[in-house]
Amino acid sequence: MSTLIEIEHAIEKLPQGDFRRLHRWMAERDEAAWDAEIAADAERGRFDRLREQVRRDYEAGKCTPL
């Protein structure tokens, strides 16, 4: 297995097109992980209090159109 420093050096040597593909792949992977984390948090009810507060604020007329 390569060390992080070896991987960084290899990335620096990539042609621009390959670097862009790697960057897109990493961004997509990061976004998918973030989406999964948010979904898991929602499933566990971690946003329930926030959702309830937003509902109360909306019903009290405290919200404005974006």
Biopython code that builds the backbone (N, CA, C, O; Angstrom):
import numpy as np
from Bio.PDB.StructureBuilder import StructureBuilder

atoms = [
    (1, "MET", "N", (0.849, -1.176, 0.000)),
    (1, "MET", "CA", (0.000, 0.000, 0.000)),
    (1, "MET", "C", (0.889, 1.231, 0.000)),
    (1, "MET", "O", (1.904, 1.284, 0.694)),
    (2, "SER", "N", (0.497, 2.200, -0.774)),
    (2, "SER", "CA", (1.256, 3.444, -0.861)),
    (2, "SER", "C", (0.941, 4.344, 0.326)),
    (2, "SER", "O", (-0.152, 4.308, 0.890)),
    (3, "THR", "N", (1.914, 5.137, 0.682)),
    (3, "THR", "CA", (1.668, 6.127, 1.727)),
    (3, "THR", "C", (0.984, 7.332, 1.100)),
    (3, "THR", "O", (0.978, 7.491, -0.120)),
    (4, "LEU", "N", (0.418, 8.163, 1.930)),
    (4, "LEU", "CA", (-0.252, 9.363, 1.435)),
    (4, "LEU", "C", (0.724, 10.249, 0.662)),
    (4, "LEU", "O", (0.365, 10.815, -0.370)),
    (5, "ILE", "N", (1.921, 10.366, 1.144)),
    (5, "ILE", "CA", (2.920, 11.190, 0.451)),
    (5, "ILE", "C", (3.210, 10.626, -0.932)),
    (5, "ILE", "O", (3.343, 11.388, -1.889)),
    (6, "GLU", "N", (3.309, 9.304, -1.056)),
    (6, "GLU", "CA", (3.540, 8.679, -2.368)),
    (6, "GLU", "C", (2.352, 8.930, -3.293)),
    (6, "GLU", "O", (2.527, 9.198, -4.481)),
    (7, "ILE", "N", (1.167, 8.843, -2.750)),
    (7, "ILE", "CA", (-0.031, 9.092, -3.557)),
    (7, "ILE", "C", (-0.065, 10.543, -4.012)),
    (7, "ILE", "O", (-0.383, 10.822, -5.168)),
    (8, "GLU", "N", (0.261, 11.474, -3.113)),
    (8, "GLU", "CA", (0.285, 12.890, -3.477)),
    (8, "GLU", "C", (1.283, 13.148, -4.604)),
    (8, "GLU", "O", (0.983, 13.885, -5.543)),
    (9, "HIS", "N", (2.464, 12.546, -4.513)),
    (9, "HIS", "CA", (3.481, 12.724, -5.556)),
    (9, "HIS", "C", (2.999, 12.143, -6.883)),
    (9, "HIS", "O", (3.226, 12.734, -7.939)),
    (10, "ALA", "N", (2.342, 10.998, -6.834)),
    (10, "ALA", "CA", (1.816, 10.387, -8.062)),
    (10, "ALA", "C", (0.737, 11.276, -8.682)),
    (10, "ALA", "O", (0.678, 11.422, -9.903)),
    (11, "ILE", "N", (-0.110, 11.866, -7.849)),
    (11, "ILE", "CA", (-1.164, 12.752, -8.351)),
    (11, "ILE", "C", (-0.558, 13.978, -9.015)),
    (11, "ILE", "O", (-1.043, 14.433, -10.051)),
    (12, "GLU", "N", (0.499, 14.510, -8.419)),
    (12, "GLU", "CA", (1.154, 15.687, -9.001)),
    (12, "GLU", "C", (1.716, 15.400, -10.388)),
    (12, "GLU", "O", (1.867, 16.321, -11.191)),
    (13, "LYS", "N", (2.023, 14.164, -10.679)),
    (13, "LYS", "CA", (2.600, 13.786, -11.975)),
    (13, "LYS", "C", (1.539, 13.460, -13.027)),
    (13, "LYS", "O", (1.875, 13.244, -14.191)),
    (14, "LEU", "N", (0.271, 13.421, -12.635)),
    (14, "LEU", "CA", (-0.777, 13.057, -13.587)),
    (14, "LEU", "C", (-0.949, 14.115, -14.676)),
    (14, "LEU", "O", (-0.824, 15.310, -14.410)),
    (15, "PRO", "N", (-1.236, 13.676, -15.892)),
    (15, "PRO", "CA", (-1.612, 14.642, -16.932)),
    (15, "PRO", "C", (-2.915, 15.344, -16.511)),
    (15, "PRO", "O", (-3.702, 14.790, -15.744)),
    (16, "GLN", "N", (-3.131, 16.545, -17.011)),
    (16, "GLN", "CA", (-4.270, 17.353, -16.596)),
    (16, "GLN", "C", (-5.600, 16.610, -16.752)),
    (16, "GLN", "O", (-6.445, 16.681, -15.860)),
    (17, "GLY", "N", (-5.799, 15.908, -17.850)),
    (17, "GLY", "CA", (-7.051, 15.188, -18.064)),
    (17, "GLY", "C", (-7.279, 14.112, -17.018)),
    (17, "GLY", "O", (-8.393, 13.960, -16.516)),
    (18, "ASP", "N", (-6.245, 13.369, -16.688)),
    (18, "ASP", "CA", (-6.370, 12.335, -15.663)),
    (18, "ASP", "C", (-6.610, 12.945, -14.285)),
    (18, "ASP", "O", (-7.364, 12.406, -13.474)),
    (19, "PHE", "N", (-5.959, 14.074, -14.038)),
    (19, "PHE", "CA", (-6.172, 14.750, -12.763)),
    (19, "PHE", "C", (-7.630, 15.196, -12.633)),
    (19, "PHE", "O", (-8.235, 15.043, -11.572)),
    (20, "ARG", "N", (-8.191, 15.744, -13.710)),
    (20, "ARG", "CA", (-9.598, 16.174, -13.670)),
    (20, "ARG", "C", (-10.531, 14.990, -13.426)),
    (20, "ARG", "O", (-11.487, 15.103, -12.659)),
    (21, "ARG", "N", (-10.259, 13.859, -14.073)),
    (21, "ARG", "CA", (-11.081, 12.665, -13.856)),
    (21, "ARG", "C", (-10.987, 12.205, -12.410)),
    (21, "ARG", "O", (-11.999, 11.862, -11.799)),
    (22, "LEU", "N", (-9.771, 12.197, -11.858)),
    (22, "LEU", "CA", (-9.572, 11.805, -10.461)),
    (22, "LEU", "C", (-10.315, 12.763, -9.527)),
    (22, "LEU", "O", (-10.964, 12.342, -8.569)),
    (23, "HIS", "N", (-10.208, 14.040, -9.824)),
    (23, "HIS", "CA", (-10.875, 15.040, -9.002)),
    (23, "HIS", "C", (-12.383, 14.840, -9.020)),
    (23, "HIS", "O", (-13.022, 14.879, -7.969)),
    (24, "ARG", "N", (-12.959, 14.628, -10.196)),
    (24, "ARG", "CA", (-14.411, 14.379, -10.293)),
    (24, "ARG", "C", (-14.795, 13.131, -9.505)),
    (24, "ARG", "O", (-15.791, 13.132, -8.781)),
    (25, "TRP", "N", (-14.005, 12.068, -9.644)),
    (25, "TRP", "CA", (-14.292, 10.822, -8.938)),
    (25, "TRP", "C", (-14.256, 11.038, -7.429)),
    (25, "TRP", "O", (-15.133, 10.561, -6.708)),
    (26, "MET", "N", (-13.245, 11.755, -6.955)),
    (26, "MET", "CA", (-13.140, 12.005, -5.514)),
    (26, "MET", "C", (-14.296, 12.872, -5.027)),
    (26, "MET", "O", (-14.840, 12.615, -3.953)),
    (27, "ALA", "N", (-14.679, 13.883, -5.785)),
    (27, "ALA", "CA", (-15.789, 14.747, -5.401)),
    (27, "ALA", "C", (-17.088, 13.948, -5.349)),
    (27, "ALA", "O", (-17.870, 14.100, -4.410)),
    (28, "GLU", "N", (-17.324, 13.102, -6.343)),
    (28, "GLU", "CA", (-18.531, 12.277, -6.354)),
    (28, "GLU", "C", (-18.544, 11.311, -5.174)),
    (28, "GLU", "O", (-19.586, 11.092, -4.555)),
    (29, "ARG", "N", (-17.402, 10.744, -4.869)),
    (29, "ARG", "CA", (-17.300, 9.816, -3.733)),
    (29, "ARG", "C", (-17.566, 10.547, -2.423)),
    (29, "ARG", "O", (-18.265, 10.030, -1.552)),
    (30, "ASP", "N", (-17.014, 11.740, -2.282)),
    (30, "ASP", "CA", (-17.218, 12.536, -1.078)),
    (30, "ASP", "C", (-18.687, 12.933, -0.939)),
    (30, "ASP", "O", (-19.248, 12.865, 0.155)),
    (31, "GLU", "N", (-19.309, 13.347, -2.043)),
    (31, "GLU", "CA", (-20.717, 13.728, -2.007)),
    (31, "GLU", "C", (-21.600, 12.545, -1.626)),
    (31, "GLU", "O", (-22.547, 12.699, -0.854)),
    (32, "ALA", "N", (-21.295, 11.368, -2.162)),
    (32, "ALA", "CA", (-22.079, 10.172, -1.839)),
    (32, "ALA", "C", (-21.943, 9.822, -0.356)),
    (32, "ALA", "O", (-22.920, 9.440, 0.288)),
    (33, "ALA", "N", (-20.743, 9.952, 0.176)),
    (33, "ALA", "CA", (-20.523, 9.667, 1.597)),
    (33, "ALA", "C", (-21.283, 10.669, 2.458)),
    (33, "ALA", "O", (-21.876, 10.301, 3.472)),
    (34, "TRP", "N", (-21.264, 11.935, 2.052)),
    (34, "TRP", "CA", (-21.975, 12.973, 2.797)),
    (34, "TRP", "C", (-23.475, 12.706, 2.764)),
    (34, "TRP", "O", (-24.149, 12.806, 3.789)),
    (35, "ASP", "N", (-24.001, 12.365, 1.579)),
    (35, "ASP", "CA", (-25.427, 12.054, 1.453)),
    (35, "ASP", "C", (-25.811, 10.878, 2.346)),
    (35, "ASP", "O", (-26.856, 10.904, 2.996)),
    (36, "ALA", "N", (-24.968, 9.852, 2.379)),
    (36, "ALA", "CA", (-25.249, 8.683, 3.218)),
    (36, "ALA", "C", (-25.233, 9.055, 4.698)),
    (36, "ALA", "O", (-26.048, 8.555, 5.473)),
    (37, "GLU", "N", (-24.318, 9.923, 5.091)),
    (37, "GLU", "CA", (-24.238, 10.356, 6.490)),
    (37, "GLU", "C", (-25.481, 11.161, 6.882)),
    (37, "GLU", "O", (-26.035, 10.969, 7.964)),
    (38, "ILE", "N", (-25.910, 12.059, 6.000)),
    (38, "ILE", "CA", (-27.114, 12.854, 6.271)),
    (38, "ILE", "C", (-28.331, 11.944, 6.363)),
    (38, "ILE", "O", (-29.162, 12.112, 7.255)),
    (39, "ALA", "N", (-28.444, 10.983, 5.453)),
    (39, "ALA", "CA", (-29.576, 10.058, 5.471)),
    (39, "ALA", "C", (-29.590, 9.239, 6.759)),
    (39, "ALA", "O", (-30.645, 9.035, 7.358)),
    (40, "ALA", "N", (-28.423, 8.775, 7.179)),
    (40, "ALA", "CA", (-28.342, 7.993, 8.420)),
    (40, "ALA", "C", (-28.709, 8.851, 9.627)),
    (40, "ALA", "O", (-29.405, 8.388, 10.531)),
    (41, "ASP", "N", (-28.249, 10.087, 9.643)),
    (41, "ASP", "CA", (-28.598, 10.993, 10.740)),
    (41, "ASP", "C", (-30.105, 11.250, 10.771)),
    (41, "ASP", "O", (-30.712, 11.272, 11.841)),
    (42, "ALA", "N", (-30.700, 11.441, 9.608)),
    (42, "ALA", "CA", (-32.149, 11.664, 9.537)),
    (42, "ALA", "C", (-32.890, 10.421, 10.016)),
    (42, "ALA", "O", (-33.877, 10.526, 10.744)),
    (43, "GLU", "N", (-32.422, 9.261, 9.614)),
    (43, "GLU", "CA", (-33.053, 7.997, 10.030)),
    (43, "GLU", "C", (-33.016, 7.839, 11.550)),
    (43, "GLU", "O", (-33.953, 7.305, 12.143)),
    (44, "ARG", "N", (-31.939, 8.301, 12.175)),
    (44, "ARG", "CA", (-31.795, 8.200, 13.635)),
    (44, "ARG", "C", (-32.532, 9.320, 14.371)),
    (44, "ARG", "O", (-32.540, 9.361, 15.601)),
    (45, "GLY", "N", (-33.155, 10.232, 13.605)),
    (45, "GLY", "CA", (-33.931, 11.297, 14.238)),
    (45, "GLY", "C", (-33.116, 12.489, 14.683)),
    (45, "GLY", "O", (-33.585, 13.290, 15.492)),
    (46, "ARG", "N", (-31.915, 12.624, 14.176)),
    (46, "ARG", "CA", (-31.053, 13.713, 14.634)),
    (46, "ARG", "C", (-31.537, 15.093, 14.189)),
    (46, "ARG", "O", (-31.070, 16.104, 14.714)),
    (47, "PHE", "N", (-32.466, 15.152, 13.228)),
    (47, "PHE", "CA", (-32.967, 16.434, 12.747)),
    (47, "PHE", "C", (-34.392, 16.706, 13.222)),
    (47, "PHE", "O", (-34.985, 17.718, 12.847)),
    (48, "ASP", "N", (-34.935, 15.832, 14.027)),
    (48, "ASP", "CA", (-36.332, 15.970, 14.438)),
    (48, "ASP", "C", (-36.602, 17.283, 15.162)),
    (48, "ASP", "O", (-37.578, 17.966, 14.853)),
    (49, "ARG", "N", (-35.762, 17.644, 16.113)),
    (49, "ARG", "CA", (-35.973, 18.895, 16.857)),
    (49, "ARG", "C", (-35.870, 20.104, 15.936)),
    (49, "ARG", "O", (-36.662, 21.041, 16.040)),
    (50, "LEU", "N", (-34.889, 20.080, 15.032)),
    (50, "LEU", "CA", (-34.722, 21.187, 14.093)),
    (50, "LEU", "C", (-35.940, 21.287, 13.169)),
    (50, "LEU", "O", (-36.443, 22.384, 12.925)),
    (51, "ARG", "N", (-36.407, 20.164, 12.664)),
    (51, "ARG", "CA", (-37.566, 20.156, 11.783)),
    (51, "ARG", "C", (-38.799, 20.710, 12.512)),
    (51, "ARG", "O", (-39.574, 21.472, 11.934)),
    (52, "GLU", "N", (-38.973, 20.331, 13.755)),
    (52, "GLU", "CA", (-40.098, 20.812, 14.541)),
    (52, "GLU", "C", (-39.997, 22.316, 14.780)),
    (52, "GLU", "O", (-41.002, 23.024, 14.714)),
    (53, "GLN", "N", (-38.793, 22.804, 15.056)),
    (53, "GLN", "CA", (-38.601, 24.242, 15.258)),
    (53, "GLN", "C", (-38.905, 25.014, 13.977)),
    (53, "GLN", "O", (-39.536, 26.069, 14.025)),
    (54, "VAL", "N", (-38.468, 24.505, 12.850)),
    (54, "VAL", "CA", (-38.748, 25.161, 11.572)),
    (54, "VAL", "C", (-40.254, 25.187, 11.322)),
    (54, "VAL", "O", (-40.787, 26.201, 10.873)),
    (55, "ARG", "N", (-40.943, 24.082, 11.607)),
    (55, "ARG", "CA", (-42.387, 24.031, 11.421)),
    (55, "ARG", "C", (-43.078, 25.083, 12.298)),
    (55, "ARG", "O", (-43.968, 25.796, 11.835)),
    (56, "ARG", "N", (-42.661, 25.173, 13.569)),
    (56, "ARG", "CA", (-43.256, 26.159, 14.473)),
    (56, "ARG", "C", (-43.004, 27.593, 13.988)),
    (56, "ARG", "O", (-43.902, 28.435, 14.010)),
    (57, "ASP", "N", (-41.774, 27.852, 13.553)),
    (57, "ASP", "CA", (-41.451, 29.184, 13.040)),
    (57, "ASP", "C", (-42.283, 29.519, 11.809)),
    (57, "ASP", "O", (-42.774, 30.639, 11.670)),
    (58, "TYR", "N", (-42.439, 28.553, 10.926)),
    (58, "TYR", "CA", (-43.233, 28.778, 9.719)),
    (58, "TYR", "C", (-44.680, 29.083, 10.085)),
    (58, "TYR", "O", (-45.268, 30.036, 9.574)),
    (59, "GLU", "N", (-45.241, 28.282, 10.959)),
    (59, "GLU", "CA", (-46.635, 28.482, 11.366)),
    (59, "GLU", "C", (-46.832, 29.792, 12.120)),
    (59, "GLU", "O", (-47.925, 30.357, 12.108)),
    (60, "ALA", "N", (-45.789, 30.272, 12.770)),
    (60, "ALA", "CA", (-45.877, 31.545, 13.500)),
    (60, "ALA", "C", (-45.611, 32.744, 12.594)),
    (60, "ALA", "O", (-45.624, 33.887, 13.049)),
    (61, "GLY", "N", (-45.368, 32.477, 11.304)),
    (61, "GLY", "CA", (-45.136, 33.569, 10.360)),
    (61, "GLY", "C", (-43.749, 34.177, 10.467)),
    (61, "GLY", "O", (-43.543, 35.314, 10.041)),
    (62, "LYS", "N", (-42.811, 33.459, 11.015)),
    (62, "LYS", "CA", (-41.454, 33.985, 11.186)),
    (62, "LYS", "C", (-40.566, 33.761, 9.965)),
    (62, "LYS", "O", (-39.409, 34.182, 9.961)),
    (63, "CYS", "N", (-41.088, 33.108, 8.931)),
    (63, "CYS", "CA", (-40.280, 32.793, 7.752)),
    (63, "CYS", "C", (-40.593, 33.781, 6.631)),
    (63, "CYS", "O", (-41.717, 34.267, 6.508)),
    (64, "THR", "N", (-39.589, 34.066, 5.825)),
    (64, "THR", "CA", (-39.781, 34.938, 4.676)),
    (64, "THR", "C", (-39.393, 34.174, 3.414)),
    (64, "THR", "O", (-38.542, 33.285, 3.462)),
    (65, "PRO", "N", (-40.021, 34.520, 2.272)),
    (65, "PRO", "CA", (-39.666, 33.843, 1.013)),
    (65, "PRO", "C", (-38.191, 34.062, 0.676)),
    (65, "PRO", "O", (-37.609, 35.097, 1.003)),
    (66, "LEU", "N", (-37.620, 33.095, 0.035)),
    (66, "LEU", "CA", (-36.210, 33.223, -0.378)),
    (66, "LEU", "C", (-36.082, 34.069, -1.617)),
    (66, "LEU", "O", (-34.973, 34.284, -2.106)),
]
sb = StructureBuilder()
sb.init_structure("model")
sb.init_model(0)
sb.init_chain("A")
sb.init_seg("    ")
for serial, (resi, resn, name, xyz) in enumerate(atoms, 1):
    if name == "N":
        sb.init_residue(resn, " ", resi, " ")
    sb.init_atom(name, np.array(xyz, "f"), 0.0, 1.0, " ", f" {name:<3s}", serial, name[0])
structure = sb.get_structure()
